[in-house]
Amino acid sequence: MRQMVLVGFLQAQNCTTLASAWRHPDAHSDFTTAAYYQRIGQVLEAGKFQLAFFDDRLAMPDIYGGNPAEVVANGVRVVKIDPVAAMMAMGFGTRYLGLGSTASTTYYEPFDVARRFQTVDHMLGGRAAWNVVTSVNDAEAQNMGRIEHMEHDARYDRADEFMEIVHSCWDGWEDGALVVDKKSGLFADPGKVHRLEYQGKYLKSSGTFTVPRSPQGHPVVIQAGSSNRGKTFSARWAETVFVAYEDLEAGKRQYTDLKAEVARLGRDPDRLSVNTIAYPVVAETKAEAEDKMALIDSLYKEVDGLSLLSEALNYDFKKKSLDEAFSAEELEGMSGMQAMRDRVMRIAGRNPTVRDFLEVTRRGRPREAGVGSGKEVADRLEQWFTDGACDGFVVAGTHMPGTFEDFVRFVTPELQRRGLFRSDYTGATLRENLGLPVPKRGSWRLA
Ligand SMILES: Cc1cc2nc3c(=O)[nH]c(=O)nc-3n(C[C@H](O)[C@H](O)[C@H](O)COP(=O)(O)O)c2cc1C
């Protein structure tokens, strides 16, 4: 029987995806310590989650109002420690849980990313994954010494080149290249270590990679592009996909389209898991879950929504009053997550206002939260999974570690009883637990 993938959506930050998470009375506040991440990892591992993944952005959302004062005062995702370090801490406190982290193809160098993630895969015994992002806004560009963020489609063209270099690095050492024979003095077989020469439009790299092949061959590649260009990129490169489907019908359609595109490229669509975001708010009974949800809703502040919209759309939402419509030119100037902007325009059916953006995207609030008992939340996940809208879920938290504790206590046993979710880990590596093969050298090249 087909079983679902469960991924914990994590932040190496003071909040979850909900900016208000730090205000929750049960939220732990030691988010700069290893203990915080290990505690969360251990909960996820007790719940047999395949993967815990850290998102990232290379700036705080201080585009809003053009200065950091308001977001800092309100704690709107302003602390972002290095997610790879947090992932390592979590990895050393767990045994089977896969660990993923985000790195940008727009602001890092491919050699650096290839080396870092391949090293993590060694250190964690084959449990590493890399979430490939192209980044979204000018605040990130400016932290990284540029003036403005690259144009949307061009950054994906650059990302294609980046992926070719990273995969070529990972192919640098063949299996069995390391000999380490003290007697003969042969350290490694030079016939099995290959030099890379790459010259693209945006990137070039030449040299010999310095990290031997890792337990998984290479880390699992995750991607979450949602624009047309982003989806093409996902279909080309991802081994695991994250999505945020609007509703069940849209999910079914887009899931089918993505799998068809993967097949068209000659890749095996059954090997690629597509996981959509879920925001469960769960308790013993529906009434208790509703009380929890009311508390979570009460923690929201408008600055959360407005600053996170400014961040995602690379546009200062403080320039407008709540009910003022954006001009066509202003909408065109939103260069961040364009799929988000396009969806608001479509749903509003006219030039949207700031309020339309807040209401449609529910930025800063749990979008489409599944509120209920373990059975009710499991019903909903089961429907999405069996109706062909996804292969699993990226479970997002309203506060840490409470959301995952509740999920593991109330939902996981229910999914296991129904045979929809594993009762234990099936292997030592993330690939084994996701049913992914160890990639052969060069298998990333399209036929
Ligand atoms: C579950 C999930 C996690 C994501 N994590 C990140 C992240 O860590 N950093 C980031 O910049 N974007 C992240 N994104 C956004 C996507 O990578 C992508 O930029 C966004 O969906 C817009 O699509 P586009 O780039 O194709 O326009 C995430 C999206 C989803 C659904």
Ligand as a Chemical Component Dictionary entry (heavy atoms), coordinates in Angstrom:
data_LIG
# 
_chem_comp.id                   LIG 
_chem_comp.type                 NON-POLYMER 
_chem_comp.pdbx_formal_charge   0 
_chem_comp.three_letter_code    LIG 
# 
loop_
_chem_comp_atom.comp_id 
_chem_comp_atom.atom_id 
_chem_comp_atom.alt_atom_id 
_chem_comp_atom.type_symbol 
_chem_comp_atom.charge 
_chem_comp_atom.model_Cartn_x 
_chem_comp_atom.model_Cartn_y 
_chem_comp_atom.model_Cartn_z 
_chem_comp_atom.pdbx_ordinal 
LIG C1  C1  C 0 7.054  24.313 1.691  1  
LIG C2  C2  C 0 7.759  25.439 1.018  2  
LIG C3  C3  C 0 8.982  25.873 1.511  3  
LIG C4  C4  C 0 9.662  26.942 0.932  4  
LIG N1  N1  N 0 10.838 27.356 1.472  5  
LIG C5  C5  C 0 11.475 28.443 0.973  6  
LIG C6  C6  C 0 12.662 28.933 1.561  7  
LIG O1  O1  O 0 13.169 28.372 2.514  8  
LIG N2  N2  N 0 13.234 30.039 1.044  9  
LIG C7  C7  C 0 12.734 30.675 -0.049 10 
LIG O2  O2  O 0 13.292 31.675 -0.482 11 
LIG N3  N3  N 0 11.605 30.235 -0.631 12 
LIG C8  C8  C 0 10.974 29.132 -0.146 13 
LIG N4  N4  N 0 9.819  28.692 -0.717 14 
LIG C9  C9  C 0 9.326  29.407 -1.893 15 
LIG C10 C10 C 0 9.686  28.736 -3.182 16 
LIG O3  O3  O 0 11.011 28.301 -3.241 17 
LIG C11 C11 C 0 9.410  29.650 -4.360 18 
LIG O4  O4  O 0 10.308 30.722 -4.369 19 
LIG C12 C12 C 0 8.037  30.240 -4.297 20 
LIG O5  O5  O 0 7.104  29.219 -4.214 21 
LIG C13 C13 C 0 7.777  31.149 -5.504 22 
LIG O6  O6  O 0 7.876  30.430 -6.687 23 
LIG P1  P1  P 0 8.761  30.955 -7.879 24 
LIG O7  O7  O 0 10.153 31.132 -7.313 25 
LIG O8  O8  O 0 8.695  29.858 -8.907 26 
LIG O9  O9  O 0 8.175  32.241 -8.322 27 
LIG C14 C14 C 0 9.114  27.603 -0.172 28 
LIG C15 C15 C 0 7.879  27.170 -0.686 29 
LIG C16 C16 C 0 7.207  26.107 -0.112 30 
LIG C17 C17 C 0 5.906  25.655 -0.696 31 
# 
loop_
_chem_comp_bond.comp_id 
_chem_comp_bond.atom_id_1 
_chem_comp_bond.atom_id_2 
_chem_comp_bond.value_order 
_chem_comp_bond.pdbx_ordinal 
LIG C1  C2  SING 1  
LIG C2  C3  SING 2  
LIG C2  C16 DOUB 3  
LIG C3  C4  DOUB 4  
LIG C4  N1  SING 5  
LIG C4  C14 SING 6  
LIG N1  C5  DOUB 7  
LIG C5  C6  SING 8  
LIG C5  C8  SING 9  
LIG C6  O1  DOUB 10 
LIG C6  N2  SING 11 
LIG N2  C7  SING 12 
LIG C7  O2  DOUB 13 
LIG C7  N3  SING 14 
LIG N3  C8  DOUB 15 
LIG C8  N4  SING 16 
LIG N4  C9  SING 17 
LIG N4  C14 SING 18 
LIG C9  C10 SING 19 
LIG C10 O3  SING 20 
LIG C10 C11 SING 21 
LIG C11 O4  SING 22 
LIG C11 C12 SING 23 
LIG C12 O5  SING 24 
LIG C12 C13 SING 25 
LIG C13 O6  SING 26 
LIG O6  P1  SING 27 
LIG P1  O7  DOUB 28 
LIG P1  O8  SING 29 
LIG P1  O9  SING 30 
LIG C14 C15 DOUB 31 
LIG C15 C16 SING 32 
LIG C16 C17 SING 33 
# 
